[in-house]
Amino acid sequence: MNDIEVYVELKGKPILAGILFTHGEGRRELSFFNYDQNYLATPGAYALEPAMPLKLGNYSFSEGLPKSFLDASPDNWGRALIERGLQKDWVLSGTPSNHITEMDYLMETSDMTRQGALRFKFGNEEDFEASGTDVPKLLTLPALLDAAQKICSEEGVANDYQAVRTLLDAGSGSLGGARPKSSVIEVDAQGREILYLAKFPHPKDSYDVMRWEKIALELASLAGIETPDNRLICIDGANVLLLRRFDRTDEGYRIGYMSALTLLQTDMRRASDYLQIADELTEISGGVSDDLAQLWRRIVFSYAINNTDDHLRNHGLLRHKNSWRLSPAFDINADMALEKSHVTAIGGADTYTDAWAMIHQSYDRFRLKEKDATKIMAEVGSAFSQWRATAHKYDATDDELRRFAPIFERAMSGF
């Protein structure tokens, strides 16, 4: 059995929150968590997730780790990097290959770039896991882009260990989502190191995905949706999207983060619904009315732009004072498959036609009056009316405009 010390960073200071015990039975992982008594008495201490209220007791999990710890672990892209890195390390050291557990993913994740305010260390170690990451400066983006392209290619270099190690050393193993990405640092005018996420194109992209994610983010901002600071830059002819990490303060302090998956205490195999998120927000938000209105605005925008990959890990909350608030919106992408179902439904409706009617009927579940809902619809519609101008601003090609036009034409007919 492993014992892991779990820390929460509060105002820049790591505080021991409790001990995680894990035990493996074949491929099955069991875990147990106990809060530290001193943490319970610490001003600003908070429950790490709904399944672990802030009180003494033994919280047990029969299927892996607590969900809040999975928020501090990567998915897809980061997991793939960690898997390749561990497997190659085992070969080089002569160690037999092992089954990679959720604990491996958690403890191999870069401490410097880990999502949220949780930090972990083995009970007999001084340093947080995984330490030693040296997040590169912005000027190294060409090398990082090259490493990502090598890993994603099918031309004999997909298992390029040096490329994997380059990205792992940059803290990329902490990152979720399916697309290639890396962490980078930019030094601002005050000399502060600001952490960014750099999202790269994929060799198999049939259009400029990064350009259109930038366009979607700009339209979302025009629609009154809070988004991370972001910008599009060109590296060797390829567009790279930079997004400032919203779980860090200007001083570099960590901010607590919780995904909607953790909020709902569910998993990716189960159906999800925005009405469930709204209900839970009502219980946990420190600004219920504002957060519910913002969530409804995001639902309107998401269904209008056909952002079908709107799963629960693509929605989150940030710790704010003594409560939780919606995080900025992220991972917004228009899907050209017009009839594709959304991962997250609203009132059970998950296609544009069915959901659009449900959206109009559900505004009162978000504590909105009809006039407020009408105003939000008008503001989102106004943003959509600027889609061509926004696309031209970022040099979208005629072919891309033609391919995306049906999405925006359908949306405009609904406002």
C-alpha positions, -999 to +999 in steps of 0.1 A: +000+000+000+012+035-009+007+065+013+007+099-004+007+132+013-019+155-003-014+193+000-036+222-009-019+255-018-036+284+000-024+319-008+009+304-022+016+282+008+012+244+006-008+230+035-010+193+043-047+184+036-045+147+043-032+113+035-042+092+005-037+054+008-038+033-023-038-004-028-038-024-060-055-058-065-045-068-100-057-041-123-082-029-097-072+002-076-086+010-042-080+042-024-087+058+010-084+094+021-083+110+055-082+148+061-054+160+084-069+174+116-048+206+114-061+212+079-097+211+091-088+240+115-069+261+088-086+293+077-096+289+041-096+251+041-122+236+018-136+202+009-117+188-020-149+174-036-186+167-027-178+131-019-153+142+008-170+167+032-146+187+054-146+165+084-127+137+100-134+102+086-121+076+062-133+082+027-130+051+005-131+047-033-134+012-048-127+023-084-094+042-084-087+077-070-110+104-057-123+124-087-107+157-074-073+139-078-082+129-113-087+166-120-051+170-110-041+142-135-040+144-173-063+127-198-056+116-234-026+137-246-008+139-212-016+102-205-002+092-238+031+111-232+034+096-197+028+061-210+054+064-237+079+079-213+074+052-186+076+024-211+108+037-226+123+043-192+115+007-182+132-006-213+163+016-207+166+005-171+159-031-177+128-030-156+099-053-166+069-034-180+041-029-156+004-020-158+002+018-156-022+028-128-041+060-121-016+066-093+012+064-119-005+091-140-011+112-109+025+110-096+041+113-130+023+146-137+044+177-135+040+194-101+049+228-117+021+226-143-004+204-126-040+217-128-054+234-098-041+238-062-035+201-052+001+189-048+013+154-039+044+137-024+053+102-013+054+100+025+092+094+026+101+121+001+109+158+004+099+170-030+065+172-046+058+147-074+067+151-102+094+177-096+122+186-119+101+200-147+117+231-164+089+248-182+104+264-213+101+300-223+079+311-252+109+314-276+113+275-275+079+270-292+094+259-325+112+230-308+081+221-289+060+222-320+085+200-338+084+175-310+046+174-310+045+169-348+070+140-345+049+123-318+017+127-339+031+115-372+029+081-387+063+082-405+084+061-382+090+087-355+057+083-335+076+067-306+105+092-308+117+091-272+136+124-274+104+141-286+084+125-258+111+135-232+112+171-246+074+175-240+074+157-206+103+179-194+082+209-205+054+198-182+031+186-210+023+154-191+000+174-169-022+184-198-056+169-208-075+169-240-067+149-271-047+175-291-009+180-290+000+208-265+027+220-242+032+243-213+053+275-218+062+305-198+061+342-209+078+369-188+055+399-185+064+436-183+067+433-145+092+404-148+066+378-136+066+344-152+031+337-166+022+301-173+005+294-207-009+264-225+003+262-261-020+241-284-005+228-316-019+217-350-021+179-357-006+165-389-040+149-397-060+182-395-080+189-426-082+226-418-066+251-394-081+239-362-061+263-340-073+293-361-109+282-357-106+276-320-093+311-317-123+324-338-147+305-315-131+320-284-133+355-298-170+350-307-176+336-273-160+367-257-182+390-280-212+370-267-204+379-231-187+346-221-156+348-200-127+332-218-090+328-209-065+354-222-055+340-255-037+347-288-028+331-321+008+331-332+024+317-363+054+293-358+072+282-390+039+286-410+018+268-384-008+285-361-003+279-324-030+289-299-017+303-266-040+303-236-031+318-202-036+294-174-066+306-154-057+285-123-027+307-115-027+342-101-004+370-115+020+361-086+020+325-097-002+312-068-023+282-075-061+284-076-083+254-066-100+238-096-129+213-099-143+199-131-180+195-136-172+157-137-161+160-101-189+184-092-215+158-103-195+128-089-200+109-122-178+096-149-174+099-187-193+067-194-226+081-180-249+106-197-246+142-186-270+171-186-266+208-182-296+209-159-276+187-135-247+212-135-272+240-129-287+221-099-252+215-083-241+251-090-270+262-070-256+244-040-219+253-043-215+286-061-206+318-043-225+338-070-254+316-079-274+340-100-244+352-120-230+317-125-264+302-136-269+331-161-234+326-174-239+289-178-272+294-197-254+319-220-227+293-226-252+266-234-269+289-260-235+296-276-223+260-274-253+246-292-254+274-317-218+269-327-222+231-326-196+226-300-204+189-296-174+178-275-188+196-245-181+168-220-179+174-182-142+178-181-146+207-204-165+226-178-149+237-145-150+258-114-123+278-096-120+284-059-129+320-052-127+333-016-147+308+004-167+293-024-166+281-060-173+300-092-174+290-129-140+290-145-135+307-179-149+287-208-124+266-227-121+240-255-148+255-276-147+242-312-173+242-340-181+207-353-190+206-390-212+175-385-244+194-381-265+164-368-239+151-344-251+148-308-236+168-280-219+149-252-238+170-226-275+173-232-300+198-218-332+183-204-323+151-222-320+168-256-286+165-273-291+175-309-293+210-321-330+208-332-342+192-300-319+212-277-327+245-292-363+242-282-353+229-247-329+258-242-358+283-248-380+265-223-353+261-196-342+296-188-362+297-155-341+267-143-312+291-145-330+318-124-336+339-155-367+360-163-379+359-199-366+394-206-331+384-193-331+353-215-342+373-245-314+398-239-288+370-237-301+354-269-298+388-286-262+393-274-251+358-285-269+364-319-251+397-323-217+379-317-226+353-343-235+380-369-198+389-368-184+354-376-173+362-411-155+394-400-138+375-372-128+347-395-113+372-420-094+389-391-075+356-387-071+350-424-095+321-427-093+305-462-122+306-487-125+268-483-128+271-445-154+298-448-174+276-471-172+246-448-181+265-417-209+286-432-237+261-426-231+261-388-234+299-386-262+302-411-282+277-391-274+295-358-284+329-372-318+315-383-324+305-347-318+338-330 
